Amino acid sequence: MKGKRWLILALIIILLLAIAFVWLSSDPGFVLIRFRGWRIEATVVGAVAILIAAWIAIGIIWWLLLWPFGALSRRRRRISHERLRDGLVALNEGRNVEAHRTLQRAAQYASLRSPALLAAAEAAHRHGDTARALETLDEAAQHTPEAARILRARILRENGRAEEALQLLSPAAEAGKLPPAGWHEYALAALATGQPDKARAALEPLRKSDTLGAAAYTELVTQVLGASLRDAPDAATLQDLWKRATRQQRQMPALLDTWARRAAALGNAHAALDAIEDAVKREWNPGLVATYGEITPPAEAAQRLHDATQWQEAHPSDDALLRTLGTLSMRASDPRDAREYLVHALALQPTAAGWAALGDVQSASGEPDDATRCYANAWKCAHGEIIAPGPHEAGIDIAHLTLEERDEHGMPRLPGDASQPAR
């Protein structure tokens, strides 16, 4: 297509030249130039040709005069590009001192000054020289003020000066003129200073820009809204925050867990428990099941125990569910069943929470020595010591328990049998 355009243009030029030749052939015109005794006579065509030749000659002479200076400029540009390349490579290889020095030299070339100075500031920050990094950003701010401001905010936040970072970005944030990286840094600085309400203002711009990607954005939403929910001063504020969240956000297990715990702490455990039940019916989540047991008040323990027992049919070997059933049985004043559930859970997966709950059961059952051993095992689990001892080491006999194992397809199998590959 491009070749056709050039062909058409050439034909048009030839046509115009032919028309001009026919038009000038009958009367080529006459041009007379007198200057200080000089006399030049020519036709119009000849005069135009002379002018074009003179213009070309002047251009060649001017190029020859500037060539030495251009050669020096080209050499300087080439060296600066090489320094920028070497500096970025050194930065990514962790040679931060060398990277800062090389990038500072690359910044001597005007067109590379902005990226070179920003990268040099990053190198100084990685080396731990915050003062030098900020000095470099002072110079970078003269050329790229927005990028320098965002990088300065990140350096301040990562050095424990989140309040200064937030103040630095607040004017642009209030005007709604921050670029995506600025909104991200603004949200992180607001979280670091305990101001999740300000951080929430960054969520919508970040969602529209799709800068973080789905996974990172979901994580940030969880942090921001989770902090807001945890800091809710009363039930009304908590409920308002929860209603303003989108349907997708309310279905995030981490946010639902945070809201449920805060609602229970503010005296609205019933609604929180109902929400967890609905969520678990949609998609099984051991974390929410554990929270279900932890936030259930004694007055509702019997009813919630009945509801949770029904989940056992679909999840017979889920240690989180067994711990929850044990906790609910204990709160429903049934320490014997509580003990059975917790022992079963510990046989599946020893955890600090399970050992602590079993210690409470043993203590309430008048077994202080066993309770002490359970609490000791809980401490060992919490501090990551060698594999926690089995329930029998707490003075409890588990020989009567039969643990059901299932393969990756959910089919029961004999304990210890390796699953056969699917055909």
VOKEGU-6236 format. One record per residue: x, y, z of N, C-alpha, C in turn. Coordinates in steps of 0.02 Angstrom, whole numbers, padded with zeros to 5 digits, always signed. Layout:
<bamis>
XYZXYZXYZ
...
</bamis>
This chain:
<bamis>
+00042-00060+00000+00000+00000+00000+00044+00063+00000
+00100+00061+00037+00144+00118+00040+00176+00131-00028
+00195+00077-00064+00225+00085-00130+00178+00116-00180
+00114+00100-00175+00064+00130-00220+00059+00205-00209
+00063+00226-00145+00058+00298-00132+00117+00335-00163
+00178+00306-00156+00236+00338-00186+00230+00341-00263
+00203+00289-00292+00195+00288-00365+00146+00342-00388
+00092+00349-00352+00043+00401-00369+00073+00470-00362
+00112+00480-00307+00145+00545-00297+00194+00560-00353
+00232+00510-00375+00280+00520-00430+00244+00538-00495
+00188+00506-00508+00150+00521-00568+00123+00592-00567
+00100+00614-00508+00074+00682-00501+00130+00733-00514
+00190+00719-00486+00247+00765-00496+00266+00769-00570
+00268+00710-00602+00285+00709-00674+00233+00748-00714
+00170+00740-00697+00117+00776-00731+00124+00852-00722
+00139+00873-00661+00148+00945-00649+00208+00972-00687
+00263+00933-00690+00322+00956-00727+00306+00962-00801
+00268+00914-00826+00250+00917-00898+00208+00978-00913
+00160+00992-00868+00118+01052-00878+00161+01115-00875
+00209+01117-00827+00252+01176-00821+00296+01184-00882
+00321+01127-00910+00363+01131-00970+00324+01159-01029
+00263+01134-01039+00222+01158-01095+00205+01232-01086
+00192+01251-01024+00172+01320-01010+00230+01368-01019
+00293+01346-01000+00351+01390-01005+00386+01386-01073
+00371+01335-01113+00406+01326-01177+00392+01384-01226
+00330+01409-01223+00313+01464-01268+00341+01530-01245
+00350+01539-01179+00377+01602-01151+00414+01585-01087
+00480+01568-01091+00518+01546-01032+00531+01602-00982
+00513+01665-00999+00523+01721-00953+00594+01747-00954
+00606+01803-00919+00672+01834-00917+00684+01862-00848
+00744+01847-00820+00762+01870-00753+00828+01908-00760
+00830+01970-00733+00890+02012-00734+00908+02033-00664
+00970+02018-00644+00994+02036-00577+01055+02081-00585
+01053+02141-00556+01109+02188-00555+01131+02199-00483
+01196+02194-00471+01220+02203-00403+01293+02224-00405
+01307+02288-00385+01374+02315-00382+01414+02301-00447
+01385+02315-00502+01419+02306-00566+01411+02238-00596
+01385+02192-00558+01373+02125-00584+01305+02124-00618
+01302+02086-00674+01240+02082-00712+01228+02007-00728
+01172+01981-00706+01155+01911-00718+01088+01908-00755
+01089+01874-00812+01028+01865-00851+01013+01791-00856
+00951+01773-00849+00931+01702-00854+00856+01698-00864
+00835+01639-00886+00763+01626-00890+00737+01610-00820
+00671+01606-00815+00641+01590-00749+00663+01520-00726
+00664+01473-00772+00685+01405-00755+00757+01403-00732
+00799+01440-00768+00869+01442-00750+00880+01473-00682
+00843+01528-00668+00849+01561-00603+00829+01514-00546
+00775+01478-00557+00754+01431-00505+00807+01377-00494
+00836+01352-00549+00889+01301-00543+00949+01328-00506
+00967+01392-00520+01024+01422-00485+01011+01428-00410
+00950+01449-00394+00933+01456-00322+00935+01389-00286
+00909+01337-00320+00910+01270-00288+00982+01246-00279
+01024+01257-00330+01094+01236-00325+01130+01275-00269
+01116+01340-00264+01147+01380-00211+01125+01356-00142
+01061+01339-00135+01035+01316-00070+01068+01250-00051
+01077+01204-00100+01110+01140-00086+01183+01152-00066
+01216+01197-00101+01287+01210-00086+01295+01239-00016
+01251+01286+00002+01255+01316+00069+01242+01262+00122
+01194+01217+00108+01179+01164+00156+01239+01118+00167
+01273+01101+00112+01332+01057+00118+01387+01091+00158
+01398+01155+00143+01451+01192+00179+01434+01196+00254
+01370+01211+00269+01349+01215+00339+01358+01148+00375
+01341+01093+00340+01349+01026+00371+01422+01011+00384
+01466+01031+00337+01537+01019+00347+01564+01059+00406
+01538+01119+00415+01561+01160+00471+01539+01131+00538
+01477+01102+00541+01451+01076+00604+01471+01004+00618
+01499+00970+00569+01513+00898+00577+01557+00883+00637
+01611+00921+00650+01653+00904+00709+01613+00909+00775
+01571+00961+00779+01532+00968+00840+01480+00912+00846
+01450+00892+00789+01402+00837+00790+01435+00771+00809
+01497+00761+00787+01532+00700+00805+01543+00696+00880
+01562+00752+00909+01571+00753+00982+01506+00739+01018
+01451+00769+00993+01386+00758+01025+01364+00686+01019
+01375+00656+00959+01356+00586+00950+01397+00540+00996
+01459+00556+01003+01501+00514+01047+01478+00520+01120
+01461+00580+01140+01436+00590+01208+01370+00553+01220
+01326+00556+01169+01262+00521+01175+01272+00445+01179
+01318+00419+01138+01331+00347+01139+01359+00325+01206
+01406+00363+01233+01435+00346+01298+01383+00348+01353
+01338+00399+01350+01287+00405+01402+01238+00346+01398
+01221+00325+01338+01177+00267+01331+01211+00204+01360
+01275+00197+01348+01311+00139+01374+01314+00142+01451
+01322+00201+01478+01323+00208+01551+01255+00192+01582
+01202+00216+01548+01135+00201+01573+01123+00125+01572
+01144+00093+01517+01136+00021+01512+01175-00015+01567
+01238+00004+01575+01279-00029+01626+01253-00016+01696
+01229+00045+01708+01203+00061+01774+01140+00021+01791
+01095+00013+01743+01034-00025+01756+01050-00099+01767
+01098-00125+01730+01119-00194+01740+01149-00203+01810
+01191-00156+01830+01222-00160+01896+01169-00154+01951
+01119-00112+01940+01065-00104+01989+01028-00170+01999
+01013-00203+01943+00975-00266+01948+01018-00324+01972
+01084-00317+01968+01128-00368+01994+01148-00356+02067
+01124-00301+02095+01138-00287+02165+01203-00249+02177
+01237-00227+02125+01298-00187+02134+01277-00114+02139
+01250-00096+02197+01215-00032+02204+01262+00028+02203
+01321+00022+02234+01368+00079+02235+01391+00094+02163
+01410+00042+02128+01432+00051+02058+01375+00077+02015
+01315+00052+02028+01258+00074+01989+01244+00148+02000
+01247+00171+02062+01235+00242+02076+01287+00286+02041
+01350+00266+02045+01403+00306+02014+01394+00309+01938
+01380+00251+01907+01374+00248+01835+01313+00287+01811
+01258+00282+01846+01197+00316+01826+01203+00391+01835
+01239+00413+01886+01250+00485+01894+01289+00512+01835
+01336+00474+01810+01375+00496+01751+01332+00495+01688
+01287+00446+01683+01242+00443+01626+01195+00503+01625
+01180+00531+01684+01133+00587+01688+01162+00651+01660
+01225+00651+01640+01254+00711+01612+01225+00727+01543
+01198+00676+01510+01167+00688+01444+01094+00707+01455
+01072+00762+01425+01008+00792+01441+00949+00744+01431
+00948+00709+01374+00890+00667+01359+00884+00606+01404
+00939+00588+01437+00939+00530+01482+00937+00549+01556
+00936+00614+01569+00944+00637+01638+00890+00611+01685
+00827+00615+01664+00772+00596+01708+00775+00522+01728
+00776+00474+01679+00779+00404+01700+00842+00386+01737
+00898+00417+01718+00961+00401+01752+00961+00423+01825
+00934+00483+01839+00932+00508+01907+00884+00467+01950
+00827+00447+01922+00779+00406+01960+00810+00339+01977
+00844+00308+01929+00876+00244+01942+00934+00252+01991
+00970+00307+01988+01024+00319+02035+00998+00327+02106
+00941+00361+02114+00911+00367+02180+00889+00299+02207
+00863+00257+02163+00843+00189+02184+00904+00150+02206
+00960+00157+02170+01021+00121+02189+01046+00144+02257
+01045+00209+02270+01068+00234+02335+01022+00210+02391
+00957+00207+02377+00909+00183+02427+00921+00109+02443
+00933+00069+02392+00947-00002+02404+01012-00012+02443
+01058+00034+02434+01122+00030+02471+01114+00053+02543
+01057+00083+02559+01045+00107+02627+01065+00179+02637
+01085+00213+02585+01106+00283+02590+01046+00327+02574
+01002+00335+02622+00940+00372+02611+00953+00446+02596
+01002+00475+02630+01016+00546+02619+01037+00559+02546
+01081+00516+02521+01103+00525+02452+01046+00513+02403
+01003+00465+02418+00946+00451+02375+00900+00512+02371
+00887+00543+02427+00844+00602+02428+00876+00661+02393
+00942+00668+02399+00977+00721+02363+00972+00711+02288
+00979+00650+02267+00973+00635+02195+00902+00650+02170
+00853+00635+02212+00783+00649+02193+00770+00724+02190
+00805+00764+02230+00798+00836+02226+00816+00860+02155
+00869+00831+02128+00891+00849+02061+00842+00821+02009
+00819+00759+02019+00772+00728+01972+00706+00766+01970
+00686+00795+02026+00622+00830+02029+00620+00890+01983
+00678+00917+01962+00679+00973+01917+00659+00953+01846
+00662+00888+01832+00648+00864+01764+00585+00820+01762
+00576+00778+01811+00515+00735+01815+00487+00739+01886
+00452+00792+01902+00430+00803+01971+00383+00749+01996
+00338+00723+01954+00288+00674+01977+00322+00608+01995
+00364+00583+01949+00398+00519+01963+00445+00526+02023
+00479+00582+02029+00524+00592+02086+00485+00595+02152
+00426+00625+02151+00385+00629+02211+00363+00560+02234
+00343+00519+02186+00319+00451+02204+00376+00409+02232
+00434+00413+02199+00491+00374+02224+00514+00400+02292
+00511+00465+02303+00529+00493+02369+00481+00467+02422
+00416+00464+02405+00367+00439+02454+00381+00367+02472
+00399+00326+02422+00413+00256+02437+00475+00249+02482
+00527+00289+02466+00588+00285+02507+00573+00307+02578
+00534+00360+02586+00516+00383+02654+00477+00329+02691
+00428+00300+02657+00386+00248+02690+00429+00188+02710
+00472+00165+02667+00512+00107+02682+00565+00120+02735
+00576+00184+02750+00623+00202+02803+00586+00223+02867
+00523+00203+02872+00485+00217+02933+00458+00287+02939
+00455+00323+02884+00430+00392+02885+00366+00397+02842
+00319+00351+02858+00258+00347+02818+00216+00411+02823
+00218+00444+02880+00179+00506+02887+00202+00559+02839
+00269+00566+02831+00295+00614+02783+00276+00594+02712
+00278+00529+02697+00259+00506+02630+00186+00523+02616
+00144+00513+02665+00073+00527+02655+00062+00602+02644
+00095+00644+02681+00088+00716+02672+00114+00738+02604
+00165+00704+02580+00194+00721+02515+00145+00708+02458
+00106+00654+02464+00060+00634+02411-00011+00661+02420
-00027+00684+02479-00096+00704+02493-00124+00759+02448
-00086+00813+02433-00115+00865+02390-00138+00839+02323
-00095+00799+02290-00115+00772+02225-00171+00722+02231
-00172+00684+02286-00225+00635+02297-00292+00669+02307
-00293+00723+02345-00355+00759+02357-00381+00792+02293
-00335+00809+02247-00355+00837+02183-00370+00783+02132
-00358+00719+02150-00370+00664+02104-00323+00661+02046
-00261+00685+02055-00214+00689+01999-00153+00645+02007
-00157+00594+02049-00101+00549+02057-00099+00497+02001
-00040+00480+01976-00036+00424+01928-00044+00358+01966
-00051+00301+01930-00064+00238+01964-00014+00220+02019
+00051+00228+02005+00101+00212+02056+00093+00257+02117
+00072+00319+02106+00061+00365+02162+00002+00343+02205
-00052+00320+02173-00109+00295+02212-00089+00234+02254
-00050+00190+02224-00028+00131+02262+00014+00151+02323
+00060+00196+02312+00102+00218+02367+00061+00256+02419
+00012+00294+02397-00031+00331+02443-00070+00282+02488
-00095+00228+02458-00132+00178+02497-00087+00144+02548
-00026+00127+02528+00020+00093+02574+00041+00140+02631
+00052+00203+02614+00071+00252+02667+00013+00263+02715
-00048+00266+02689-00106+00275+02733-00116+00215+02779
-00105+00155+02752-00109+00095+02795-00056+00096+02848
+00005+00116+02829+00060+00117+02877+00049+00167+02933
+00010+00219+02921-00004+00269+02972-00070+00256+03008
-00102+00199+02993-00164+00183+03026-00223+00225+03004
-00224+00242+02939-00280+00282+02912-00311+00246+02852
-00345+00190+02864-00373+00152+02808-00427+00189+02769
-00460+00240+02801-00510+00278+02764-00478+00314+02705
-00418+00341+02714-00383+00374+02659-00361+00323+02607
-00340+00265+02631-00317+00213+02585-00373+00190+02539
-00435+00191+02564-00492+00169+02522-00501+00213+02461
-00480+00276+02465-00488+00322+02408-00446+00300+02349
-00394+00260+02361-00349+00239+02307-00374+00176+02271
-00422+00141+02299-00442+00077+02271-00474+00084+02202
-00520+00132+02195-00554+00139+02130-00507+00160+02074
-00463+00211+02085-00415+00227+02031-00370+00168+02013
-00349+00130+02062-00307+00072+02048-00345+00018+02011
-00409+00010+02026-00449-00040+01991-00457-00020+01917
-00469+00044+01904-00478+00067+01835-00414+00061+01795
-00357+00075+01826-00294+00074+01790-00268+00003+01780
-00290-00044+01821-00267-00114+01817-00191-00118+01821
-00162-00076+01863-00089-00074+01868-00062-00133+01906
-00096-00155+01958-00069-00206+02003-00082-00277+01979
-00131-00286+01936-00151-00354+01919-00202-00380+01969
-00236-00433+01951-00292-00457+01992-00269-00479+02061
-00215-00519+02065-00194-00547+02130-00171-00492+02177
-00128-00447+02154-00102-00394+02197-00157-00346+02217
-00203-00332+02171-00258-00286+02189-00304-00317+02242
-00318-00382+02235-00359-00416+02285-00325-00414+02353
-00260-00424+02354-00223-00421+02418-00227-00352+02449
-00220-00300+02407-00223-00232+02433-00293-00217+02460
-00345-00238+02424-00414-00228+02447-00424-00262+02515
-00397-00323+02521-00403-00359+02585-00370-00321+02641
-00311-00293+02628-00276-00255+02680-00314-00191+02699
-00337-00155+02648-00368-00090+02661-00436-00098+02696
-00480-00138+02665-00545-00148+02696-00541-00186+02761
-00494-00233+02765-00485-00269+02828-00466-00221+02885
-00421-00174+02871-00401-00126+02922-00460-00081+02942
-00501-00062+02892-00559-00021+02908-00609-00058+02952
-00619-00122+02936-00667-00162+02976-00641-00173+03047
-00577-00186+03053-00548-00198+03120-00551-00135+03163
-00547-00076+03131-00546-00013+03169-00616+00016+03180
-00669-00018+03157-00736+00008+03164-00752+00018+03238
-00772+00079+03259-00783+00092+03331-00847+00063+03359
-00897+00053+03317-00961+00028+03342-00995-00014+03288
-01050-00047+03307-01084-00092+03262-01114-00056+03202
-01139+00005+03212-01170+00042+03157-01117+00059+03103
-01059+00083+03126-01006+00099+03079-00982+00036+03042
-00976-00018+03078-00955-00081+03048-01004-00103+02994
-01068-00099+03010-01119-00120+02961-01120-00074+02900
-01109-00010+02911-01106+00037+02854-01048+00021+02808
-00990+00007+02838-00931-00012+02798-00944-00076+02758
-00977-00123+02790-00990-00187+02758-01040-00179+02701
-01089-00136+02709-01137-00125+02656-01106-00089+02596
-01059-00045+02610-01028-00008+02555-00979-00051+02515
-00957-00107+02543-00914-00152+02506-00953-00185+02450
-00919-00201+02395-00953-00234+02340-00970-00306+02358
-01014-00335+02319-01034-00405+02331-00974-00451+02327
-00931-00438+02279-00871-00480+02271-00825-00474+02332
-00819-00412+02358-00776-00402+02417-00806-00436+02478
-00872-00435+02486-00903-00467+02543-00896-00543+02541
-00882-00570+02482-00873-00642+02476-00800-00664+02483
-00755-00617+02491-00685-00635+02503-00679-00666+02573
-00652-00726+02579-00648-00759+02644-00611-00717+02697
-00555-00685+02677-00516-00647+02726-00557-00588+02753
-00593-00553+02708-00633-00496+02731-00693-00519+02772
-00724-00572+02751-00781-00599+02789-00758-00620+02858
-00700-00651+02863-00673-00671+02928-00662-00610+02973
-00631-00558+02945-00619-00497+02984-00684-00465+03007
-00732-00460+02962-00796-00430+02980-00832-00472+03034
-00831-00537+03026-00865-00580+03074-00835-00574+03144
-00769-00573+03148-00736-00566+03213-00753-00499+03246
-00752-00446+03204-00766-00379+03232-00840-00374+03252
-00884-00403+03212-00956-00401+03228-00969-00439+03293
-00936-00496+03302-00945-00535+03364-00918-00495+03424
-00862-00461+03414-00834-00421+03469-00880-00363+03488
-00919-00338+03440-00965-00282+03453-01035-00306+03471
-01043-00372+03483-01106-00397+03508-01155-00420+03455
-01133-00430+03393-01178-00452+03340-01154-00518+03311
-01141-00566+03356-01114-00631+03334-01164-00669+03292
-01228-00661+03305-01279-00699+03270-01276-00687+03194
-01273-00624+03174-01269-00608+03103-01204-00633+03073
-01150-00627+03110-01085-00651+03086-01086-00726+03074
-01115-00763+03120-01118-00836+03113-01162-00856+03054
-01217-00821+03044-01260-00836+02987-01223-00823+02921
-01185-00769+02919-01147-00753+02858-01094-00806+02843
-01061-00830+02896-01011-00883+02886-01044-00947+02861
-01101-00964+02889-01137-01024+02867-01153-01019+02792
-01178-00961+02770-01194-00953+02699-01131-00959+02656
-01076-00930+02679-01014-00932+02640-00987-01003+02635
-00990-01040+02690-00964-01109+02690-01006-01153+02646
-01071-01139+02640-01114-01178+02595-01094-01166+02522
-01075-01103+02507-01054-01088+02438-00986-01120+02422
-00939-01112+02468-00871-01138+02457-00839-01152+02524
-00815-01213+02531-00786-01234+02595-00722-01195+02609
-00715-01170+02671-00655-01133+02690-00638-01149+02763
-00585-01187+02775-00567-01206+02844-00556-01146+02890
-00529-01091+02863-00518-01032+02905-00583-01004+02933
-00634-00999+02890-00699-00975+02913-00731-01024+02962
-00720-01089+02951-00748-01139+02997-00717-01131+03066
-00651-01118+03068-00618-01108+03132-00645-01045+03167
-00654-00992+03128-00682-00930+03157-00753-00942+03183
-00790-00983+03149-00859-01000+03169-00860-01026+03241
-00813-01070+03256-00810-01097+03324-00785-01047+03375
-00738-01005+03354-00708-00959+03402-00755-00903+03423
-00799-00880+03378-00841-00822+03395-00910-00841+03419
-00927-00906+03421-00993-00927+03443-01001-00916+03518
-01049-00877+03541-01060-00868+03613-01091-00931+03644
-01083-00941+03709-01112-01001+03741-01187-01007+03731
-01223-00951+03727-01296-00955+03720-01317-00987+03654
-01275-00982+03603-01293-01010+03538-01254-01074+03523
-01214-01097+03569-01168-01153+03555-01206-01216+03535
-01260-01232+03570-01297-01295+03556-01325-01295+03486
-01357-01240+03466-01387-01236+03399-01333-01236+03345
-01279-01198+03356-01226-01195+03306-01189-01262+03302
-01185-01298+03357-01154-01365+03356-01195-01412+03313
-01261-01407+03318-01305-01449+03277-01295-01433+03203
-01290-01369+03187-01281-01349+03117-01213-01372+03090
-01160-01363+03132-01092-01380+03109-01083-01455+03102
-01119-01494+03142-01113-01566+03138-01134-01591+03069
-01180-01556+03037-01203-01577+02971-01148-01570+02918
-01100-01526+02931-01045-01518+02883-00998-01578+02884
-01000-01616+02938-00952-01670+02946-00963-01725+02895
-01023-01731+02871-01037-01784+02821-00997-01772+02757
-00991-01710+02736-00953-01694+02675-00879-01684+02689
-00860-01669+02752-00790-01656+02769-00771-01694+02833
-00771-01760+02830-00760-01799+02891-00689-01794+02919
-00640-01777+02878-00571-01776+02901-00541-01706+02899
-00582-01656+02907-00557-01587+02908-00541-01569+02981
-00477-01558+02995-00457-01546+03064-00485-01479+03090
-00493-01429+03046-00523-01365+03068-00594-01375+03090
-00632-01415+03054-00702-01429+03073-00704-01468+03139
-00660-01516+03148-00659-01555+03210-00642-01510+03270
-00595-01464+03261-00579-01417+03315-00639-01373+03331
-00674-01351+03279-00733-01310+03291-00787-01349+03328
-00798-01411+03309-00847-01453+03343-00827-01464+03416
-00762-01472+03428-00738-01479+03497-00750-01416+03537
-00736-01358+03507-00747-01295+03542-00821-01284+03557
-00863-01297+03508-00935-01288+03517-00962-01337+03569
-00937-01399+03570-00960-01448+03620-00940-01426+03690
-00881-01397+03697-00860-01373+03762-00903-01316+03785
-00920-01270+03739-00962-01214+03758-01035-01236+03770
-01053-01292+03741-01119-01320+03753-01120-01366+03814
-01067-01364+03854-01061-01403+03916-01061-01478+03903
-01024-01499+03852-01017-01570+03838-00942-01585+03829
-00904-01586+03884-00832-01595+03879-00812-01663+03851
-00853-01714+03860-00834-01780+03834-00832-01779+03757
-00885-01754+03726-00884-01749+03652-00830-01701+03629
-00820-01647+03666-00768-01599+03648-00700-01632+03646
-00687-01674+03696-00623-01710+03700-00615-01756+03640
-00667-01792+03621-00663-01838+03564-00648-01800+03499
-00684-01746+03489-00673-01707+03428-00601-01680+03424
-00577-01652+03479-00511-01621+03480-00456-01672+03472
-00464-01730+03504-00414-01783+03496-00411-01806+03424
-00469-01813+03394-00472-01832+03323-00437-01779+03279
-00450-01715+03293-00419-01662+03255-00343-01662+03262
-00318-01674+03323-00246-01674+03335-00213-01734+03303
-00249-01789+03299-00221-01848+03265-00212-01834+03191
-00257-01792+03162-00251-01773+03092-00198-01721+03081
-00198-01669+03122-00152-01613+03113-00139-01579+03180
-00081-01592+03212-00066-01558+03275-00058-01483+03264
-00095-01442+03300-00090-01370+03296-00091-01340+03366
-00066-01279+03371-00065-01245+03436-00136-01233+03460
-00181-01213+03415-00250-01200+03435-00284-01263+03460
-00271-01319+03426-00300-01382+03447-00276-01405+03515
-00210-01398+03527-00183-01418+03592-00209-01373+03648
-00214-01308+03634-00239-01262+03685-00312-01277+03702
-00352-01292+03650-00422-01308+03663-00428-01373+03703
-00386-01422+03686-00388-01485+03724-00365-01474+03796
-00317-01429+03805-00297-01412+03873-00354-01383+03914
-00394-01340+03882-00452-01312+03917-00502-01366+03936
-00512-01414+03890-00559-01469+03905-00533-01511+03962
-00469-01528+03961-00441-01570+04014-00441-01534+04081
-00429-01468+04078-00431-01429+04141-00502-01428+04170
-00552-01418+04125-00622-01417+04149-00645-01486+04172
-00612-01539+04147-00631-01607+04167-00594-01631+04229
-00554-01587+04259-00519-01606+04320-00457-01646+04308
-00423-01635+04251-00361-01670+04234-00305-01619+04226
-00282-01590+04282-00233-01536+04276-00166-01558+04246
-00144-01620+04259-00080-01642+04231-00084-01648+04155
-00139-01678+04131-00148-01683+04059-00155-01613+04028
-00191-01569+04062-00199-01501+04037-00131-01466+04030
-00088-01476+04079-00022-01445+04077+00018-01470+04017
+00015-01537+04005+00051-01564+03947+00022-01537+03881
-00043-01529+03878-00074-01501+03818-00051-01429+03805
-00049-01390+03858-00027-01320+03850+00046-01318+03829
+00087-01364+03856+00157-01366+03837+00164-01384+03763
+00123-01431+03740+00124-01449+03669+00101-01391+03625
+00052-01353+03649+00029-01294+03612+00086-01244+03604
+00124-01235+03657+00181-01188+03654+00232-01212+03603
+00245-01277+03602+00294-01304+03554+00270-01295+03482
+00207-01307+03471+00180-01297+03403+00185-01224+03381
+00169-01179+03428+00169-01108+03411+00239-01083+03395
+00290-01114+03425+00359-01091+03415+00396-01134+03364
+00359-01175+03326+00388-01212+03271+00441-01262+03292
+00434-01291+03349+00481-01342+03370+00469-01407+03333
+00509-01457+03348+00503-01522+03313+00431-01545+03317
+00413-01587+03268+00344-01610+03261+00311-01620+03328
+00254-01590+03335+00219-01592+03399+00202-01664+03418
+00205-01682+03481+00190-01750+03502+00118-01769+03488
+00106-01833+03479+00038-01857+03466-00005-01852+03528
-00070-01858+03520-00116-01852+03577-00101-01901+03633
-00073-01959+03616-00060-02008+03669-00007-01984+03718
+00036-01936+03695+00087-01910+03740+00059-01860+03789
-00004-01842+03781-00037-01799+03830-00079-01840+03878
-00065-01905+03881-00103-01948+03926-00170-01969+03899
-00179-01966+03832-00244-01981+03802-00235-02040+03755
-00279-02087+03760-00277-02147+03719-00317-02134+03655
-00285-02144+03597-00320-02133+03533-00325-02198+03493
-00313-02254+03527-00313-02317+03491-00382-02332+03461
-00434-02305+03492-00502-02321+03468-00522-02279+03409
-00480-02229+03391-00498-02186+03335-00478-02217+03269
-00520-02212+03221-00505-02235+03153-00507-02173+03107
-00449-02156+03081-00445-02097+03039-00457-02115+02966
-00503-02082+02936-00518-02095+02866-00473-02054+02821
-00444-02087+02771-00402-02053+02722-00437-02055+02654
-00428-02002+02616-00458-01998+02549-00404-01977+02499
-00413-02000+02436-00366-01981+02384-00385-01913+02355
-00348-01893+02302-00361-01827+02273-00429-01821+02241
-00464-01878+02230-00531-01875+02201-00585-01880+02255
-00565-01882+02319-00614-01885+02373-00637-01955+02389
-00605-02006+02360-00625-02075+02372-00589-02103+02433
-00624-02139+02478-00591-02168+02537-00538-02219+02517
-00485-02225+02558-00433-02274+02546-00407-02297+02614
-00370-02352+02614-00341-02378+02675-00285-02332+02698
-00276-02324+02765-00222-02281+02789-00155-02305+02764
-00116-02258+02739-00048-02273+02716-00044-02294+02644
-00100-02309+02611-00098-02329+02541-00086-02269+02497
-00040-02276+02450-00027-02221+02402-00082-02222+02350
-00102-02164+02329-00155-02160+02278-00128-02184+02212
-00170-02220+02176-00151-02245+02110-00162-02191+02058
-00118-02187+02010-00128-02136+01958-00191-02149+01918
-00225-02095+01902-00288-02101+01863-00273-02124+01793
-00319-02165+01767-00311-02190+01698-00361-02156+01652
</bamis>
